[in-house]
Amino acid sequence: MAQFDHLIIGTGINALVAAAMLSRKGDSVLMIERENRIGGCMYTSDDVTLPGYHHDVMAATFVLFLTGPAHGALGDDLAKHGLEFCHSPHPTAVLRPCGKALVFSTDRAANVAAFGQGDGAQHAADVGRIEADAEFLFALLGQPLWSRQTAMLVAKQAWKKGLGPLKSWFGEALEPARGWLETRYTSAEVQALWAPWVLHVGLTPEASYGGQMARVIAFALEAAGAPVVKGGAGQAAEAFRSLIEANGGKIRTGVEASKVIIENGKAVGVETADDEKILAKNVIASTAPGQLYDGLLGGHIAPETPKKFRHGRGNFQLHYALDGPIEWASDGLSDVALIHLADGIDSVSKSCNEAERGMLPAVPTICVGQPHAMDPTRCPDGKAILWLQIPDAPSVIKGDAAGQIETVPEWTDAMREAYADRIESILSKHIKNWDQIKLKRRAYSPSDLEAMNVNLVGGDPYGGACALDQFFIWRPHAAQTNNGTAIRNLHHIGASTHPGPGLGGGSGFNIAKGLGA
């Protein structure tokens, strides 16, 4: 039985970041993955719609990676192994049911002008404050929180600002997105532009700290855009594979960890579903809490908290192969990376509230990606491709908010296609040549996504509900300190741990640094 310095369970973005950094350090690293491919939610397939159309089935946009410390540490190495990003000067836009649109740019002056007098100045002030506080804010959002380093950082900020202003800063940081948008912006289009973005961090317009997260997103989109990987998100995973293997690391697919081996209170390896024993000095589990505590630890060693970890709303994906350029009914949308179809704060709130109550939303908030606009290799010449994400899909269904779709608690193929019809009906109203260019579609329900990735519990792509009580130092539970567990040498990373969901690779970076990389 070979012994490794680090055995990593899973091959999502955080696991790959940790493996790349630790293998570069010279440590021996083995990654094991239950699926027959690596990458977790970074998955590109040409079997979704038609030959020649390459679809990112789950995650697609890499703004969090480009603006995070993992890219700072690994970006040059990954580029040498084939990682290339494609950009648009217009990362996002909103398109309202009335046909009015607002396009956001990577040029701050253009955004100030587009937002108009008053709202433009407010935007400049909002992103300017994020920029001014970037060192402090991004440390809180990314680095290990329960540490002497963070305590000293907060103390330094208190000395710099004063206790009163620091208290005010934290108070404003906890403001919901609804409060921020309704008290700062008068334009319905500006409010509608930012309201859907809180859904992409697992929040709602009424959730605490949603306003701050929306401001961070505005800053990040303006600074880095909404890049996609050339050739598809799966190419990012392959660049990581190439880098890790060049460093001497090993990756095995089709190997399912079934049990963490514990001796004298210390993790020493894992047993696989095929009864293989693999030994290691450190075991790093990139899993949802249920997979770790109820599965790999067999429920015998529970986190020191009575509260059950909660997962959030499910995700619904819809993909289209199109037979030509898209003629949007509103001007200026042809090169926008991500377009939200939403009417404003209330429409976003209504949709996610219905989903949280187990209902199929009557008018779901829709995010439309146009990867071909940035990366023409995604489809044949002259054709187009659409990637739709609907962040509001219940995992267990209690009914249809519109009273039109017959439902049962579990997703069925018929319910999936009926819900896809509803989404397509909304989308098609905004595209003048829809009937002429639509070739084929493919829908994925929350249960389909969970079947593809065991960590997407109930189709939740954010590793668990991101409410304040299980975020920051309380993620995934109050007893956990950073990435540590009650078992020595057993470390927990992934979207269910701080700093949370997205393609940033933050927890992988943190554990690698903690282990000396």
C-alpha positions, -999 to 999 in steps of 0.1 A, spaced: 0 0 0 17 32 -12 16 61 11 12 97 -2 17 130 15 -18 141 5 -48 121 -6 -76 143 -21 -111 130 -25 -128 147 -54 -116 167 -84 -136 199 -83 -120 234 -85 -109 235 -49 -94 200 -50 -76 208 -82 -62 240 -68 -49 222 -36 -34 194 -57 -16 218 -80 -1 238 -52 9 209 -31 24 189 -60 43 220 -71 57 221 -35 72 187 -42 48 167 -20 33 134 -33 -3 139 -42 -31 114 -52 -65 125 -63 -94 100 -65 -126 107 -83 -158 85 -83 -168 97 -118 -150 87 -150 -140 124 -156 -124 151 -135 -135 187 -128 -167 185 -107 -189 213 -121 -163 221 -148 -178 198 -174 -180 204 -212 -198 179 -234 -204 176 -271 -232 151 -265 -258 175 -251 -276 187 -283 -260 183 -317 -225 173 -331 -202 203 -331 -219 221 -302 -199 221 -270 -219 229 -239 -208 237 -204 -233 215 -186 -229 231 -152 -205 260 -143 -194 284 -171 -180 317 -159 -146 322 -142 -146 357 -129 -141 345 -93 -111 325 -103 -95 353 -123 -99 378 -94 -89 353 -66 -56 343 -50 -56 308 -66 -52 323 -101 -25 346 -88 -6 316 -76 -13 292 -105 -23 313 -135 10 314 -153 16 277 -148 -20 268 -160 -16 290 -191 15 270 -200 -7 239 -198 -34 252 -221 -57 274 -200 -69 303 -220 -98 327 -212 -121 345 -236 -137 378 -228 -164 403 -238 -164 440 -230 -200 435 -219 -201 409 -191 -238 413 -181 -271 429 -189 -307 428 -179 -336 425 -202 -370 433 -187 -404 419 -199 -413 453 -214 -383 450 -237 -361 476 -219 -325 465 -215 -294 478 -196 -260 466 -207 -230 467 -182 -195 473 -194 -159 467 -182 -155 505 -186 -165 524 -155 -171 556 -173 -194 539 -197 -214 524 -169 -217 558 -151 -230 573 -183 -254 544 -190 -268 545 -154 -276 582 -158 -273 611 -135 -275 602 -98 -275 564 -103 -242 567 -122 -226 586 -94 -239 561 -69 -224 532 -89 -190 549 -90 -192 554 -53 -202 518 -46 -175 502 -66 -151 528 -55 -156 518 -18 -151 482 -27 -119 491 -45 -107 512 -15 -115 484 10 -103 456 -13 -74 444 9 -95 441 40 -128 430 23 -113 403 1 -92 389 30 -125 385 50 -142 369 20 -113 346 11 -86 338 38 -91 316 68 -113 336 92 -106 319 125 -70 328 127 -46 352 144 -39 367 110 -76 377 106 -78 390 141 -48 412 135 -64 424 102 -96 434 120 -76 451 148 -55 470 122 -87 481 104 -103 493 137 -71 513 145 -72 528 110 -110 536 108 -119 538 145 -143 515 163 -174 535 154 -167 536 116 -157 500 116 -190 491 133 -208 511 107 -189 493 79 -199 459 92 -235 470 96 -237 482 60 -220 450 49 -249 430 63 -275 450 44 -298 430 21 -296 436 -17 -332 449 -16 -323 475 10 -292 486 -9 -310 488 -43 -342 505 -31 -324 532 -11 -295 540 -34 -309 536 -70 -340 552 -86 -338 535 -121 -359 503 -124 -333 490 -149 -304 495 -126 -323 477 -98 -332 449 -122 -296 446 -133 -282 438 -99 -311 420 -82 -306 386 -99 -269 385 -91 -275 376 -55 -289 343 -67 -255 334 -81 -240 334 -45 -269 313 -31 -288 343 -16 -321 361 -21 -328 399 -23 -338 398 13 -309 379 27 -283 395 50 -251 406 33 -266 403 -1 -260 440 -8 -223 437 -1 -220 406 -23 -238 424 -51 -214 453 -48 -185 429 -49 -199 413 -80 -203 447 -97 -167 455 -89 -154 421 -101 -175 422 -133 -162 457 -141 -126 447 -133 -124 412 -149 -156 408 -170 -174 374 -171 -147 352 -189 -152 317 -202 -125 291 -209 -116 286 -245 -130 253 -255 -153 250 -225 -150 248 -187 -138 212 -190 -106 225 -206 -98 242 -173 -99 208 -156 -77 194 -182 -51 222 -178 -51 214 -140 -46 177 -148 -17 184 -171 -1 207 -145 -6 183 -115 8 153 -135 37 174 -147 44 181 -110 44 144 -103 9 142 -89 -15 113 -97 -52 113 -106 -74 82 -106 -110 83 -119 -136 57 -113 -124 53 -77 -150 60 -50 -139 66 -15 -162 47 9 -145 53 43 -119 74 60 -94 51 79 -89 65 114 -63 53 138 -59 69 173 -80 99 163 -60 105 132 -69 100 95 -44 78 78 -61 71 45 -92 58 29 -109 26 19 -125 25 -16 -157 9 -27 -135 -18 -42 -120 -25 -8 -87 -9 -17 -68 8 11 -48 40 3 -27 55 30 -17 91 33 -3 116 59 -32 140 51 -67 133 38 -85 162 21 -122 157 14 -137 180 -12 -173 169 -4 -206 181 9 -210 177 47 -233 148 43 -209 129 21 -182 134 48 -199 130 81 -227 106 72 -208 88 44 -170 87 47 -171 89 85 -201 66 87 -220 89 110 -199 78 140 -181 111 142 -205 140 138 -197 177 138 -201 192 173 -234 209 165 -270 198 168 -281 218 138 -286 200 106 -268 214 76 -292 229 51 -289 228 13 -303 256 -8 -326 258 -38 -319 236 -68 -306 246 -102 -321 240 -136 -300 240 -168 -312 245 -203 -290 243 -234 -297 252 -270 -281 246 -304 -290 274 -328 -288 276 -365 -275 311 -368 -269 345 -352 -294 356 -325 -316 386 -334 -324 400 -300 -355 422 -298 -335 448 -279 -303 464 -292 -268 459 -278 -271 423 -265 -253 403 -292 -219 402 -273 -231 402 -237 -218 372 -217 -247 368 -193 -281 383 -197 -307 381 -170 -344 380 -179 -360 397 -149 -383 426 -142 -367 438 -110 -363 432 -73 -398 420 -67 -398 395 -97 -365 380 -84 -378 378 -49 -411 362 -60 -393 336 -81 -369 325 -54 -396 326 -27 -417 303 -47 -388 279 -52 -379 280 -15 -415 270 -7 -412 240 -31 -432 255 -60 -422 257 -96 -419 295 -101 -446 310 -123 -421 335 -139 -386 322 -131 -355 344 -131 -335 333 -161 -297 338 -168 -288 335 -204 -252 328 -214 -239 333 -249 -205 315 -248 -202 315 -286 -200 353 -285 -167 351 -267 -155 317 -279 -165 308 -315 -150 273 -310 -181 263 -290 -202 257 -322 -199 254 -360 -191 286 -380 -221 310 -382 -241 291 -356 -249 299 -320 -253 283 -286 -272 293 -255 -265 283 -218 -294 289 -195 -292 287 -157 -324 290 -136 -313 294 -100 -348 289 -87 -358 253 -90 -371 233 -59 -355 201 -50 -387 186 -36 -418 198 -55 -449 208 -37 -468 223 -66 -467 248 -95 -471 284 -86 -488 290 -120 -512 261 -115 -505 248 -150 -480 219 -145 -491 187 -128 -465 179 -102 -453 151 -79 -426 155 -52 -398 141 -74 -387 155 -107 -399 135 -137 -390 138 -173 -424 152 -181 -422 179 -154 -387 188 -165 -398 193 -201 -429 212 -191 -408 236 -170 -384 239 -199 -414 249 -221 -422 277 -196 -387 290 -197 -385 288 -235 -417 307 -238 -402 336 -219 -369 335 -238 -385 332 -272 -404 365 -268 -371 384 -267 -356 368 -298 -371 379 -331 -358 349 -352 -363 322 -326 -385 299 -346 -360 301 -375 -328 293 -356 -339 269 -329 -324 234 -336 -324 214 -304 -326 218 -267 -315 198 -237 -328 204 -201 -314 192 -168 -335 192 -136 -320 195 -101 -322 157 -98 -304 153 -132 -276 175 -119 -273 156 -86 -270 124 -106 -240 139 -124 -223 153 -93 -230 138 -59 -220 171 -42 -249 189 -58 -273 177 -32 -309 183 -44 -294 201 -74 -280 228 -51 -248 242 -69 -237 263 -39 -227 236 -15 -255 244 9 -277 274 19 -255 305 22 -276 321 49 -256 339 76 -259 312 102 -239 287 80 -215 311 63 -182 328 71 -169 313 104 -201 292 107 -196 273 74 -205 245 73 -211 245 110 -201 265 141 -178 238 155 -155 237 124 -124 258 125 -115 268 89 -108 235 70 -101 214 101 -122 186 115 -124 168 148 -101 142 132 -64 151 130 -51 152 95 -86 151 80 -93 184 61 -126 195 46 -127 218 15 -152 226 -12 -182 249 -17 -196 238 17 -167 254 35 -154 289 37 -151 309 14 -181 292 -1 -194 285 -36 -182 296 -70 -152 288 -93 -127 307 -71 -108 277 -56 -105 296 -23 -108 267 1 -83 247 -20 -59 276 -19 -63 280 19 -57 244 27 -26 242 5 -12 273 21 -20 258 56 -1 227 46 30 247 36 25 252 -1 
